[in-house]
Amino acid sequence: MNSQKFTNDEMQAILKRAMERKSHSGEISYSDLSSTAQELGIDEHDLEQAIREHFDGDGIVEARRQWIRNKRKKFYEHLGTYLIVNTFLAGMSLLGGSMWFVFPLLGWGIGVALDAMGAFFPDDEKVERGAEKLLRKQKTSKKLESEFSNSNTKYKSKKYSIDISNGKIIITNGDKHIEINGK
């Protein structure tokens, strides 16, 4: 038995070459891929995840995850605000000898419950739309960043002027100006 060791890059190159020799079409069936993965010690779940990531060239899977993380973060912020405010209201109400705090507690509680449903059991369509919106924002942000960092841009209106050059942004309004160093 050969005890030679290979790096990941070498293994990939060797397997690719072997696959090209085996099949003129350059394609492999899922069952063959699964068998190869099992022989390499890769479990089925990791293989499925790798396949999804491979075909996700534009980052939609990560954008979906990010959207869900953002949604849950907002829920926890909402829940924290709900608990703090309603604790304060309950204290005020009880010190005043009444129970009026129950109404905002229940009314707002319905909103928190609906928010929890949206954060932990989101509709697939909403996740998809949210992920696409995140991707558009990221692309726009990258585009603006590259435009502002790679060029000298000047803008002038009646009230102010903006000069973007060499990684600096200078906003001038009359005799006042703000300078922001980008780098």
N, C-alpha and C positions, 0 to 999 in steps of 0.2 A: 504494500500500500504506500502511495506517495505521501510524504509528510510535508511537502512544500506548502508555504502559506502565501496568501494573496491579499492585497489591499482591496477595499471596496471598489475602487475605480478599475483595478485590474480584473476583478471578478466580473464587473459589468461589461467590460470590453470583451473578455473571453466568451462570456455567455452570449453576447450579441453576435459575435463572429460565428459561434457554434450554431445559433439559431438561423443565421443567414445561410450557412452550409446545408442545414437540415431542410429548409423550406425555401423554395424560390419565391413564394408569395410574400415572405416577410411577415406573415401573420401567425399567431398562435391562438389556440382555443382557450377559453376560460378554464376548462378542466386541466389542460396542460400547465397553464400558468399557476393554478391552484396547487397542483401536484409538485411543481418546482418549488413553490413557496413553502409547502409543508416539508420538503426535503431540506430546505435551508433553515428550518425552524421558525418560520413566520406563520403566525396563526391567521385564521380566516378573517377575523375582525380587522387586523392590521392590514391585510391585503385589500379588503374592501375599502378601507379608509384611503389607502395609497392610490387605488384606482380612481376614487372620487376626486382626490386632490390632483391627480395627473390630468384629468379632463376638465378641471376647474381652472382654466388659464387666466380668467379675469378676476379671480379672487372672490367670487360670489359666496363660497362656503364660509370663508373667514368673515366676510361682511355680514352674513346671517348671524354667525356667532357673536360678532360685535354688537349688532342691533339688539339681540336678545340680552347680552350683558348690560347694555345701556338701559334697556327697558326695565330690567330687574334693579339696577342701581337707582333709577328714578322711583321705582316702587318703594324701595327701602327708605329713600329720602322722604317720600310722601308719608310712609308709615311712621317714621320718626317725628315728623311735624305733627301728624295726627295725635300721637301719644303725648307729646309735650304740651300742645295746645289744650287737648281735652283733659289732661291732668290738671292744668292750671284752671280751666273752666269748672271742673268738678270741685276743686278746692274752694274757688270763689262761691260757687253755688251752695256747697255744704256749709261754709262759714256764714252765709246769709240765711241758712235755715230752709232752703228749698231744694228741689230736685230738677230744676230747669235744664241742667247740663245734659240730661239724658237725650234731649231733642237734637242738639248738634252732634252728640256722640253717635247716635243711631243714623242720622242723616249723612254725616261725613263717613261713617263706617260703611255705608253702602257703597260710596265712592271708592273707598280703600279696597273693599272686597272685589269690586269690578276691576280696579287697577291690578290687583293680585292675579285675577283670572287672565288678564291681558299679558302679564309679565311671565307667568309660569305655564300657561296653556294658550300660547298665541295661535292665532289663525295663520295658516301657512301663507295665505295671500298677503296678509299684513307683514309677515316676516320678509317675504319676497320684495314687496314694495319698499319696505324700510331698508333692506340691504341694497337695493338698487339706488336708493336715494343717498345712502352712505357712500357708495362707489362713485356716484356723480360728484358729491362734495369733495371726495379725495382727489379725483381727477382734476377738478376745477382748482383746488388748492395747489396741487403740484404744478399745474399749468401757470397759475399766477406767480407762484414762487420762482419758477424758472424764468418767466418773463421779467420779473423785477430784479432778479439777481444777475441776469445775463445782459441787461441792456440799460441804457440811459434813457429815462422817461421823464418828460416834463408835461405838466398840465397846469393850465392857468384859467381861472374864472375871475369874475368881478370881485369876489371877496377874498380868495386865497389862491396860492399856487403850490403845486407839489412837484418836487424835484427828486427823482429816484436815480441815483448813480453810485457806482462802486459800493453797493451794499448799504448805502445810507438813504434814508428818507428824510427830506426836509420839507416841512409844511410851513408856509409863510402866510400871515394875515396882517397886512399893514406893516407895522414895525415889530410885530411879535412873530417868533418862529419857534418851531419844535424840530429838534434833530433826533432821529432815531438811528442808532448804529445797528445795522443788520448782522454784522459779522463779529 
